[in-house]
C-alpha cells in the first residue's frame, strides 16, 4: 500500500481559497481546493492541497498574504 503525501494550506475564507487557487494555477503550481480534513479544526472549511515539492514556490508566491494561517 502506498501512502499519499501532500501539503494542506489552511485558508481564512472561501474567497481567499478560490483566489489563491486560481493564482497558483496561473503560476503553474499543482494545487486544488479540498475540504479541510476533519482532524483539523480551523479555517473556512476549505483548504488548498499541494504537492510537497512545490511548498517553497507556494510560500514564496503567497506566504506573506494574510489569507494563509
N, C-alpha and C positions, 0 to 999 in steps of 0.2 A: 504494500500500500504506500502510495506517495502522498506526502503532506504538502499542501499548497501553502506557500509563504508569500505574504504581501503586506503592504503597509496600509493603515487606515488613518486618514486625517479627519479629525472631528471639526465640524463647522458650526458656527453660531446660529445660522438660519438657512432656510431653504433657498432663498435668493442668492446668497453667497455661494452655496453649493453649486447652483446652476451656472453662475458667472465664472467661478473658478474652473469648473469642469470644461466649459467652452474655451476659456483662455488657455488652459493646459493642453487641450487637444490641438489648438492652433499652434502651440509650441512644439507639437509632435510627441507629447507625453501620453503614454498609455494609461489613462485614468477612466474611471466611471463612478457614477453616483450609486451608492448601495444603502440599504437601511443600516443604521448604526447597529452593530452586533448587540444582542440582548445582554451580554455580560458587561457592557459598558453603559453606564447611565450618565449621559452627557449629550450635549448638542441639541440640534433641532430634530433629531430622528434620522437625518441623512448624513452620510459620511462619504468621503472620497477614497476609493480603493485605488492603489497604485502599485506598480512594480517596485520592489525594494531597490533595484538597480537604478531607479530614477528618483530616489529620495532626495539626493543632493540638488538635482536640477529643479525639482518641485519646491524645495525650500528656498533656493536662490530666486525662483520666479515669484513665490508667494509668501515666503516665510515672515515677511515683515507686515503683511496685511493683518488687520485686526480680526479678519474672518477666521483665521486659524487659532485654535485654542492652544 
